[in-house]
Amino acid sequence: MMNIQIRWSLAAGPLVAALAVLAVLTLSGGQAEAAEPTCASTLAIANHGQHVVGDYVTGIGHDSTDWPPSGGVVGETTSSNGGAAVPGGPGPGFHFPNGVAPGASFCLLQSNSPGAHPGP
């Protein structure tokens, strides 16, 4: 009888912990969400994806790219370019020397990344 009690108590701990985590995720929604799309006000675009697709994938420019892109424009443009306009993006070799942190982080004032943070 003592063996059964010990085995049950060993199994109950992880089970209770897993149920507690599940309850917290269920009650909190389980997702984080930005109040405003990243880079929307900095570059006058819908979100950071519009900049990436417009400037690095298609090469037609974030200001000339609809968001979401209209049907076929990304495939047609990358196909005619022989691939992405800037494969892998420009990377830190472009961003840092120009005083801009790479990625969506440069758009956030509270970012700890080096470089300019002109965004919301």
Secondary structure, DSSP 4 states (H G I P E B T S, - for coil): -HHHHHHHHHHHHHHHHHHHHHHHHHHH-S----SS-TTTTTTTSS-HHHHIIIIIIS-S-GGG--SSPPTTHHHHHHHHHTS-SSTT-S-HHHHGGGTB-SSGGGG-TT--SSSB----
